[in-house]
Amino acid sequence: MRSRTLAGLVALLCTGILTASPVQAQDDGQAPDTTLRELPGAVTIGNGFSFTGAVITPPAGENPRTLDAYQAAVFVQSWLPTSIFGQDVQKDPPPDLPVYQIDIMGNWAGPVGTITVYFATDGTTPYVAFPQDQAVATEPGGPPPLPADWFVPPARVIDAFNGEAELVDTAGTQTTTTTTSESAAAPSDDDSGTSLGWTWAAVAAAGVVLVGLVLRWRSS
């Protein structure tokens, strides 16, 4: 029952977003997303999701490293829609690949805390595990979930994991402060990708809203 309800909400959300334009959203006087201001220094991807950073724990023998707020937001944005809509790309990584644990801190559409995901790659194909049975960890130091629910996200996840990708400019990112909005905007040589960009934004928005609903339900 819950699965059918969530699927229905996503379908309605996609329909509404795909039939609207960014100009219409502004003309309707919709209030801007203020989630970014709730966590100082956070970077938002819209719909209540904003991030302050992440810690990447590699396999034994390597040193941990961190992602700053912008890099963490880019990383989440790069795989989150696929985790919801990519049922056809569910696939475990080869067992010989090193697996990295990534603890991402931020506001997960309400609950503020840490979500753990896992990453592996052969240099060409990325793999992400987003364990679906976890709740947002509001206190540090707890045991992380085991890697589960692997899928193959877009290849740009590799650059995002390395801190070398840029945020895709959507309605959600445009509600940040002027400085952050300008730095978050993805470069564009022309307007040929506008339609595709807004279609991707619609899917991304639907995905993050669905994840938010699930996380709110688990934390209640």
GUMAR-257700 format. One record per residue (C-alpha): z, x negated, y negated; residue number from 1; residue in one letter. Coordinates in pm, whole numbers, plus 50000, padded with zeros to 5 digits. Each point is the difference from the previous one (the first is absolute). Example, Ala and Ser with C-alpha at 12.3 -4.5 7.8 and 13.67 -1.06 7.14 Angstrom:
// residues 2
<site Z="50780" X="48770" Y="50450" i="1" aa="a"/>
<site Z="49934" X="49863" Y="49656" i="2" aa="s"/>
// end
This chain:
// residues 220
<site Z="50000" X="50000" Y="50000" i="1" aa="m"/>
<site Z="50089" X="49725" Y="49754" i="2" aa="r"/>
<site Z="49675" X="49816" Y="50080" i="3" aa="s"/>
<site Z="49792" X="50313" Y="49932" i="4" aa="r"/>
<site Z="50190" X="50065" Y="49676" i="5" aa="t"/>
<site Z="49946" X="49645" Y="49873" i="6" aa="l"/>
<site Z="49634" X="50009" Y="50098" i="7" aa="a"/>
<site Z="49957" X="50324" Y="49807" i="8" aa="g"/>
<site Z="50163" X="49854" Y="49691" i="9" aa="l"/>
<site Z="49773" X="49697" Y="50013" i="10" aa="v"/>
<site Z="49691" X="50219" Y="50038" i="11" aa="a"/>
<site Z="50098" X="50206" Y="49697" i="12" aa="l"/>
<site Z="50080" X="49689" Y="49801" i="13" aa="l"/>
<site Z="49665" X="49836" Y="50085" i="14" aa="c"/>
<site Z="49813" X="50315" Y="49902" i="15" aa="t"/>
<site Z="50175" X="50018" Y="49664" i="16" aa="g"/>
<site Z="49954" X="49634" Y="49916" i="17" aa="i"/>
<site Z="49639" X="49975" Y="50112" i="18" aa="l"/>
<site Z="49900" X="50297" Y="49783" i="19" aa="t"/>
<site Z="50174" X="49867" Y="49689" i="20" aa="a"/>
<site Z="49897" X="49727" Y="49761" i="21" aa="s"/>
<site Z="50215" X="49750" Y="49808" i="22" aa="p"/>
<site Z="49899" X="50169" Y="49675" i="23" aa="v"/>
<site Z="50115" X="50338" Y="50127" i="24" aa="q"/>
<site Z="50337" X="49857" Y="50096" i="25" aa="a"/>
<site Z="50052" X="49877" Y="49646" i="26" aa="q"/>
<site Z="49875" X="50325" Y="49842" i="27" aa="d"/>
<site Z="50240" X="50205" Y="50209" i="28" aa="d"/>
<site Z="50289" X="49812" Y="49841" i="29" aa="g"/>
<site Z="50149" X="49876" Y="50326" i="30" aa="q"/>
<site Z="50313" X="49796" Y="49950" i="31" aa="a"/>
<site Z="49957" X="49628" Y="50075" i="32" aa="p"/>
<site Z="50163" X="49845" Y="50303" i="33" aa="d"/>
<site Z="50316" X="49830" Y="49871" i="34" aa="t"/>
<site Z="50107" X="49849" Y="50332" i="35" aa="t"/>
<site Z="49926" X="49650" Y="49872" i="36" aa="l"/>
<site Z="50275" X="50029" Y="49738" i="37" aa="r"/>
<site Z="50259" X="50089" Y="50262" i="38" aa="e"/>
<site Z="49980" X="49651" Y="50152" i="39" aa="l"/>
<site Z="49980" X="49730" Y="49729" i="40" aa="p"/>
<site Z="49711" X="49765" Y="50065" i="41" aa="g"/>
<site Z="49846" X="50219" Y="50271" i="42" aa="a"/>
<site Z="49628" X="50064" Y="50032" i="43" aa="v"/>
<site Z="49887" X="50350" Y="50097" i="44" aa="t"/>
<site Z="49715" X="50123" Y="50216" i="45" aa="i"/>
<site Z="50065" X="50361" Y="49899" i="46" aa="g"/>
<site Z="50163" X="50308" Y="50153" i="47" aa="n"/>
<site Z="50349" X="49856" Y="49977" i="48" aa="g"/>
<site Z="49925" X="49670" Y="50174" i="49" aa="f"/>
<site Z="50093" X="49682" Y="49809" i="50" aa="s"/>
<site Z="50092" X="49656" Y="50125" i="51" aa="f"/>
<site Z="50212" X="49710" Y="49881" i="52" aa="t"/>
<site Z="49902" X="49738" Y="50259" i="53" aa="g"/>
<site Z="49988" X="49906" Y="50366" i="54" aa="a"/>
<site Z="50128" X="49730" Y="50233" i="55" aa="v"/>
<site Z="49766" X="49866" Y="50269" i="56" aa="i"/>
<site Z="50177" X="49855" Y="50302" i="57" aa="t"/>
<site Z="49759" X="49795" Y="50213" i="58" aa="p"/>
<site Z="50039" X="49900" Y="50364" i="59" aa="p"/>
<site Z="50247" X="49725" Y="50079" i="60" aa="a"/>
<site Z="49915" X="49666" Y="49848" i="61" aa="g"/>
<site Z="49858" X="50129" Y="49672" i="62" aa="e"/>
<site Z="50178" X="50059" Y="49670" i="63" aa="n"/>
<site Z="50038" X="50354" Y="49861" i="64" aa="p"/>
<site Z="49819" X="50084" Y="49680" i="65" aa="r"/>
<site Z="50007" X="50285" Y="49753" i="66" aa="t"/>
<site Z="49762" X="50239" Y="49828" i="67" aa="l"/>
<site Z="50075" X="50096" Y="49643" i="68" aa="d"/>
<site Z="49994" X="50362" Y="49882" i="69" aa="a"/>
<site Z="49627" X="50006" Y="49930" i="70" aa="y"/>
<site Z="49908" X="49828" Y="50327" i="71" aa="q"/>
<site Z="50225" X="50234" Y="50199" i="72" aa="a"/>
<site Z="49839" X="50306" Y="49839" i="73" aa="a"/>
<site Z="49653" X="49865" Y="50079" i="74" aa="v"/>
<site Z="50100" X="49932" Y="50358" i="75" aa="f"/>
<site Z="50135" X="50351" Y="50060" i="76" aa="v"/>
<site Z="49704" X="50163" Y="49827" i="77" aa="q"/>
<site Z="49760" X="49801" Y="50222" i="78" aa="s"/>
<site Z="50120" X="50154" Y="50328" i="79" aa="w"/>
<site Z="50200" X="50317" Y="49928" i="80" aa="l"/>
<site Z="49711" X="50253" Y="50006" i="81" aa="p"/>
<site Z="49874" X="49857" Y="50330" i="82" aa="t"/>
<site Z="50346" X="50038" Y="50154" i="83" aa="s"/>
<site Z="49971" X="50375" Y="49939" i="84" aa="i"/>
<site Z="49633" X="50075" Y="50051" i="85" aa="f"/>
<site Z="49890" X="49718" Y="50231" i="86" aa="g"/>
<site Z="50069" X="50154" Y="50339" i="87" aa="q"/>
<site Z="49671" X="49854" Y="50122" i="88" aa="d"/>
<site Z="50108" X="49643" Y="49919" i="89" aa="v"/>
<site Z="50326" X="49988" Y="50193" i="90" aa="q"/>
<site Z="49995" X="49669" Y="50183" i="91" aa="k"/>
<site Z="50252" X="49735" Y="50104" i="92" aa="d"/>
<site Z="49929" X="49640" Y="49898" i="93" aa="p"/>
<site Z="49922" X="49739" Y="50264" i="94" aa="p"/>
<site Z="50332" X="49879" Y="50146" i="95" aa="p"/>
<site Z="49939" X="49638" Y="49898" i="96" aa="d"/>
<site Z="49989" X="50073" Y="49625" i="97" aa="l"/>
<site Z="50306" X="49914" Y="49789" i="98" aa="p"/>
<site Z="50178" X="50306" Y="49863" i="99" aa="v"/>
<site Z="50149" X="50004" Y="49650" i="100" aa="y"/>
<site Z="50283" X="50232" Y="49899" i="101" aa="q"/>
<site Z="49965" X="50136" Y="49646" i="102" aa="i"/>
<site Z="50297" X="50171" Y="49832" i="103" aa="d"/>
<site Z="49874" X="50195" Y="49699" i="104" aa="i"/>
<site Z="50245" X="50110" Y="49730" i="105" aa="m"/>
<site Z="49942" X="50289" Y="49765" i="106" aa="g"/>
<site Z="49999" X="50373" Y="49942" i="107" aa="n"/>
<site Z="49845" X="50183" Y="50295" i="108" aa="w"/>
<site Z="49933" X="50333" Y="49828" i="109" aa="a"/>
<site Z="50371" X="50069" Y="49961" i="110" aa="g"/>
<site Z="50205" X="49774" Y="50227" i="111" aa="p"/>
<site Z="50052" X="49656" Y="49845" i="112" aa="v"/>
<site Z="50033" X="49710" Y="50240" i="113" aa="g"/>
<site Z="49807" X="49799" Y="50256" i="114" aa="t"/>
<site Z="49732" X="50085" Y="50253" i="115" aa="i"/>
<site Z="49894" X="49747" Y="50263" i="116" aa="t"/>
<site Z="49642" X="49954" Y="50115" i="117" aa="v"/>
<site Z="49837" X="49730" Y="50213" i="118" aa="y"/>
<site Z="49677" X="49807" Y="49950" i="119" aa="f"/>
<site Z="49777" X="49789" Y="50224" i="120" aa="a"/>
<site Z="49647" X="49868" Y="49964" i="121" aa="t"/>
<site Z="49748" X="49774" Y="50169" i="122" aa="d"/>
<site Z="49859" X="49911" Y="49657" i="123" aa="g"/>
<site Z="49739" X="50276" Y="50012" i="124" aa="t"/>
<site Z="50165" X="50314" Y="50132" i="125" aa="t"/>
<site Z="50339" X="50106" Y="49860" i="126" aa="p"/>
<site Z="50257" X="50200" Y="50193" i="127" aa="y"/>
<site Z="50292" X="50189" Y="49844" i="128" aa="v"/>
<site Z="50292" X="50167" Y="50177" i="129" aa="a"/>
<site Z="50180" X="50273" Y="49806" i="130" aa="f"/>
<site Z="50283" X="50118" Y="50230" i="131" aa="p"/>
<site Z="50014" X="50376" Y="49950" i="132" aa="q"/>
<site Z="50354" X="50048" Y="50128" i="133" aa="d"/>
<site Z="50170" X="49811" Y="49716" i="134" aa="q"/>
<site Z="50173" X="50136" Y="49693" i="135" aa="a"/>
<site Z="50017" X="49822" Y="49666" i="136" aa="v"/>
<site Z="50273" X="49737" Y="50026" i="137" aa="a"/>
<site Z="50219" X="50048" Y="49696" i="138" aa="t"/>
<site Z="50227" X="49707" Y="50085" i="139" aa="e"/>
<site Z="49885" X="49646" Y="50084" i="140" aa="p"/>
<site Z="50083" X="49821" Y="50322" i="141" aa="g"/>
<site Z="49935" X="50270" Y="50256" i="142" aa="g"/>
<site Z="49798" X="49941" Y="50316" i="143" aa="p"/>
<site Z="49626" X="50044" Y="49939" i="144" aa="p"/>
<site Z="49795" X="50240" Y="50211" i="145" aa="p"/>
<site Z="49791" X="49853" Y="50278" i="146" aa="l"/>
<site Z="49625" X="49962" Y="49941" i="147" aa="p"/>
<site Z="49828" X="50325" Y="50092" i="148" aa="a"/>
<site Z="49711" X="50228" Y="49903" i="149" aa="d"/>
<site Z="49747" X="49723" Y="49944" i="150" aa="w"/>
<site Z="49667" X="50072" Y="49831" i="151" aa="f"/>
<site Z="49708" X="49811" Y="49848" i="152" aa="v"/>
<site Z="49994" X="50043" Y="49619" i="153" aa="p"/>
<site Z="49722" X="49896" Y="49758" i="154" aa="p"/>
<site Z="49925" X="49628" Y="49989" i="155" aa="a"/>
<site Z="50136" X="49972" Y="49644" i="156" aa="r"/>
<site Z="50349" X="50016" Y="50153" i="157" aa="v"/>
<site Z="49961" X="49632" Y="50087" i="158" aa="i"/>
<site Z="49956" X="49907" Y="49632" i="159" aa="d"/>
<site Z="50285" X="50235" Y="49907" i="160" aa="a"/>
<site Z="50227" X="49833" Y="50256" i="161" aa="f"/>
<site Z="49911" X="49663" Y="49846" i="162" aa="n"/>
<site Z="50077" X="50130" Y="49651" i="163" aa="g"/>
<site Z="49637" X="49964" Y="49893" i="164" aa="e"/>
<site Z="49881" X="50362" Y="49968" i="165" aa="a"/>
<site Z="50007" X="50232" Y="49700" i="166" aa="e"/>
<site Z="50131" X="50353" Y="49961" i="167" aa="l"/>
<site Z="49737" X="50273" Y="50027" i="168" aa="v"/>
<site Z="50006" X="50188" Y="49670" i="169" aa="d"/>
<site Z="50092" X="50364" Y="50066" i="170" aa="t"/>
<site Z="50163" X="50278" Y="49803" i="171" aa="a"/>
<site Z="50336" X="49885" Y="50134" i="172" aa="g"/>
<site Z="49965" X="49644" Y="49875" i="173" aa="t"/>
<site Z="49882" X="50121" Y="49658" i="174" aa="q"/>
<site Z="50337" X="50164" Y="49933" i="175" aa="t"/>
<site Z="50176" X="49664" Y="49982" i="176" aa="t"/>
<site Z="50067" X="49816" Y="49679" i="177" aa="t"/>
<site Z="49700" X="49875" Y="49805" i="178" aa="t"/>
<site Z="50055" X="49640" Y="50104" i="179" aa="t"/>
<site Z="50030" X="50084" Y="50368" i="180" aa="t"/>
<site Z="49706" X="50242" Y="49991" i="181" aa="s"/>
<site Z="49771" X="49738" Y="49855" i="182" aa="e"/>
<site Z="50103" X="49737" Y="50253" i="183" aa="s"/>
<site Z="49978" X="50248" Y="50286" i="184" aa="a"/>
<site Z="49645" X="50112" Y="49924" i="185" aa="a"/>
<site Z="49749" X="49874" Y="50251" i="186" aa="a"/>
<site Z="49702" X="49829" Y="49835" i="187" aa="p"/>
<site Z="49671" X="50187" Y="49993" i="188" aa="s"/>
<site Z="49655" X="49874" Y="49904" i="189" aa="d"/>
<site Z="49858" X="50352" Y="49955" i="190" aa="d"/>
<site Z="50074" X="50366" Y="50066" i="191" aa="d"/>
<site Z="49808" X="50021" Y="50328" i="192" aa="s"/>
<site Z="50323" X="50013" Y="50204" i="193" aa="g"/>
<site Z="50175" X="50269" Y="49793" i="194" aa="t"/>
<site Z="49942" X="50286" Y="50245" i="195" aa="s"/>
<site Z="50102" X="49792" Y="50301" i="196" aa="l"/>
<site Z="50306" X="49874" Y="49813" i="197" aa="g"/>
<site Z="50126" X="50350" Y="49925" i="198" aa="w"/>
<site Z="49936" X="50110" Y="50358" i="199" aa="t"/>
<site Z="50211" X="49705" Y="50122" i="200" aa="w"/>
<site Z="50264" X="50089" Y="49744" i="201" aa="a"/>
<site Z="50015" X="50356" Y="50131" i="202" aa="a"/>
<site Z="50052" X="49881" Y="50356" i="203" aa="v"/>
<site Z="50259" X="49748" Y="49886" i="204" aa="a"/>
<site Z="50189" X="50264" Y="49803" i="205" aa="a"/>
<site Z="50002" X="50239" Y="50296" i="206" aa="a"/>
<site Z="50123" X="49721" Y="50223" i="207" aa="g"/>
<site Z="50288" X="49894" Y="49781" i="208" aa="v"/>
<site Z="50111" X="50360" Y="49948" i="209" aa="v"/>
<site Z="50007" X="50058" Y="50376" i="210" aa="l"/>
<site Z="50201" X="49683" Y="50058" i="211" aa="v"/>
<site Z="50236" X="50112" Y="49726" i="212" aa="g"/>
<site Z="50054" X="50336" Y="50168" i="213" aa="l"/>
<site Z="50073" X="49830" Y="50333" i="214" aa="v"/>
<site Z="50241" X="49752" Y="49846" i="215" aa="l"/>
<site Z="50184" X="50271" Y="49807" i="216" aa="r"/>
<site Z="50035" X="50204" Y="50321" i="217" aa="w"/>
<site Z="50136" X="49701" Y="50197" i="218" aa="r"/>
<site Z="50248" X="49904" Y="49729" i="219" aa="s"/>
<site Z="50139" X="50354" Y="49967" i="220" aa="s"/>
// end
